[in-house]
Amino acid sequence: NTADEVTVRIDRTVGIELAGAPVELAVYEEPPLAEAPTTDPPQAPAWTALEPGDATRDVVPGTSNANAPIVDEGTYALDINPGETQVLGIPLDWGESLQAQ
């Protein structure tokens, strides 16, 4: 967090051939907290059953973190084909978690 260089090691352990496949590595550096949190770290979230609402098709998903649209809480309908990647940005704050189905 104070080094001039960061070294990253990536191992291919998924068991499939990836030669020639595009890869994106996104690195985010968050600023340090102004002061220590006054609460305990969040507990592991428990699954809560979701009731989908009326889906919107107004969102066009991105293909990577670099062009992912930021979406709000809600229900989204997306069509996806085998081998296709679709990415949505979902901002979370300290103590929040994400559920998707």
C-alpha positions as CSV (number, residue, x, y, z in Angstrom):
1,N,0.0,0.0,0.0
2,T,3.0,2.3,0.0
3,A,5.3,0.5,-2.5
4,D,6.3,2.1,-5.8
5,E,5.8,-1.3,-7.5
6,V,3.2,-4.0,-7.3
7,T,4.0,-7.5,-8.5
8,V,1.2,-9.8,-9.5
9,R,1.5,-13.5,-10.3
10,I,-1.2,-15.2,-12.3
11,D,-1.5,-19.0,-12.6
12,R,-3.7,-20.7,-15.1
13,T,-5.5,-23.3,-12.9
14,V,-8.9,-23.5,-14.5
15,G,-8.0,-26.6,-16.5
16,I,-9.0,-25.3,-19.9
17,E,-6.9,-23.9,-22.8
18,L,-6.8,-20.1,-22.6
19,A,-4.0,-19.4,-25.2
20,G,-5.0,-16.4,-27.3
21,A,-8.0,-15.6,-25.1
22,P,-8.3,-12.0,-24.1
23,V,-7.6,-11.2,-20.4
24,E,-8.4,-8.1,-18.5
25,L,-6.8,-7.3,-15.2
26,A,-8.4,-4.5,-13.2
27,V,-6.6,-3.0,-10.2
28,Y,-8.3,-0.5,-7.9
29,E,-6.6,1.4,-5.2
30,E,-9.0,2.6,-2.5
31,P,-7.9,5.6,-0.4
32,P,-7.3,4.7,3.3
33,L,-10.0,5.2,5.8
34,A,-9.9,8.7,7.4
35,E,-10.3,6.9,10.8
36,A,-10.7,3.3,12.0
37,P,-14.3,1.9,11.5
38,T,-16.4,2.3,14.7
39,T,-18.2,-1.0,14.0
40,D,-17.0,-4.6,13.8
41,P,-16.3,-6.0,10.3
42,P,-19.4,-7.2,8.6
43,Q,-20.6,-10.8,9.2
44,A,-20.8,-13.2,6.3
45,P,-24.2,-12.5,4.6
46,A,-26.9,-15.1,4.8
47,W,-28.9,-15.9,1.6
48,T,-32.3,-14.2,1.5
49,A,-34.9,-15.5,-1.0
50,L,-35.3,-12.9,-3.8
51,E,-38.6,-12.1,-5.5
52,P,-37.8,-10.7,-9.0
53,G,-39.7,-7.6,-9.9
54,D,-40.7,-6.4,-13.4
55,A,-37.5,-6.7,-15.4
56,T,-36.1,-3.8,-17.3
57,R,-34.3,-4.2,-20.6
58,D,-33.1,-0.6,-20.7
59,V,-29.5,-1.5,-19.6
60,V,-26.9,-2.5,-22.2
61,P,-24.2,-4.6,-20.4
62,G,-20.6,-4.0,-20.9
63,T,-18.0,-6.5,-22.0
64,S,-15.5,-5.7,-19.2
65,N,-15.1,-3.6,-16.0
66,A,-13.9,-0.8,-18.2
67,N,-17.2,-0.3,-20.0
68,A,-19.7,-1.8,-17.5
69,P,-22.7,0.4,-16.8
70,I,-23.5,1.2,-13.2
71,V,-26.9,-0.2,-12.2
72,D,-29.2,0.4,-9.2
73,E,-31.0,-2.2,-7.2
74,G,-33.7,-3.9,-9.3
75,T,-34.4,-6.7,-11.7
76,Y,-32.7,-6.8,-15.1
77,A,-33.3,-9.1,-18.0
78,L,-30.2,-9.9,-20.2
79,D,-29.8,-12.2,-23.1
80,I,-26.5,-14.0,-23.1
81,N,-25.0,-16.5,-25.5
82,P,-22.4,-19.2,-24.8
83,G,-18.9,-17.7,-24.6
84,E,-20.2,-14.2,-24.2
85,T,-19.3,-11.9,-21.3
86,Q,-21.7,-9.4,-19.9
87,V,-20.6,-7.1,-17.1
88,L,-22.7,-4.7,-14.9
89,G,-21.2,-2.4,-12.2
90,I,-22.9,-2.5,-8.8
91,P,-21.5,-0.1,-6.2
92,L,-21.4,-1.4,-2.6
93,D,-20.5,0.4,0.5
94,W,-18.9,-0.8,3.7
95,G,-20.9,-3.6,5.2
96,E,-23.1,-4.1,2.1
97,S,-23.3,-7.4,0.2
98,L,-24.6,-8.4,-3.2
99,Q,-27.2,-11.1,-4.0
100,A,-28.0,-12.2,-7.5
101,Q,-29.9,-15.0,-9.0
